[in-house]
Amino acid sequence: MQIQATGLGKRFQRDWIFRGLTRTFRPGSATAVLGPNGAGKSTLLNTFSGQLLPTEGTLTYALAGRALAVEDVPRHLAYAAPYLELLEELTLLELLRFHTQFKPLRAGISTEKLVDIMYLGSARHRLIREFSSGMKQRLKLGLALYADAPLLLLDEPTTNLDATGVAWYQEHVQATRAGRTLLLSSNVPAEYAFCDEQLVVTDFQAERAG
Ligand SMILES: Nc1ncnc2c1ncn2[C@@H]1O[C@H](COP(=O)(O)OP(=O)(O)OP(=O)(O)O)[C@@H](O)[C@H]1O
């Protein structure tokens, strides 16, 4: 998916979070969205997802050369973030069946295969609420990485992962990123070292006041 941000700005009450962002994001690109805590990384990802409206400027989306309305973006988007909740009252297999009804997996990936990829085989019939935080994070990432969606937004993807989980993330983000537009918010170099572009949110805060 190609995304064009033009003069994009977001304000909460009187505070500008970012302002004056003009940039094109192309299919196949991976952009690390950087900045200290509270800089506005999650706000920027939420704005790109269409969940938050920009205060000023425009975001336009195109898929295979055709314009895409912002209300159609969620259908083509996979998003993993610490603040997005899982359905805790379902078992793993129930959740995968439910989730994939409206967010299908990419070609060649069955739910059983995804369970193996996420190394959650022994937890098939366990309730999500009984999962450890690292298991939940592998599940969120697995659902996003292996969704059949051309726009991938990852917010702090290695949150709660141990060293094995971080290596797993690095392997699978590489395996699934071709052709997609990826934006990844992070403070951890191991998460975003592979990204070919960077967007430092604080670079778009010079005109915050006013
Ligand atoms: N819904 C909201 N209403 C008002 N202010 C908000 C809202 N959401 C976020 N903010 C404020 O916007 C600023 C940016 O927050 P954001 O979560 O985007 O930062 P971040 O860079 O992702 O931070 P972190 O690295 O800690 O996750 C913060 O000052 C936050 O308090």
The ligand as an ORCA input file, in Angstrom:
! r2SCAN-3c Opt
* xyz 0 1
  N      -6.271     10.259     23.515
  C      -5.392     11.166     23.963
  N      -5.807     12.333     24.485
  C      -4.929     13.270     24.917
  N      -3.589     13.102     24.878
  C      -3.117     11.953     24.381
  C      -3.989     10.922     23.903
  N      -3.210      9.883     23.450
  C      -1.941     10.260     23.665
  N      -1.866     11.491     24.197
  C      -0.635     12.242     24.519
  O       0.101     12.350     23.327
  C       1.503     12.280     23.612
  C       2.124     11.196     22.742
  O       1.702      9.921     23.212
  P       2.100      8.586     22.446
  O       1.498      7.444     23.200
  O       1.749      8.711     21.008
  O       3.690      8.580     22.603
  P       4.757      7.432     22.289
  O       5.886      8.078     21.557
  O       4.086      6.281     21.606
  O       5.224      7.025     23.762
  P       5.856      5.658     24.367
  O       7.254      5.508     23.821
  O       5.855      5.940     25.835
  O       4.917      4.530     23.974
  C       1.622     12.032     25.110
  O       1.872     13.272     25.732
  C       0.259     11.505     25.487
  O      -0.057     11.841     26.814
*
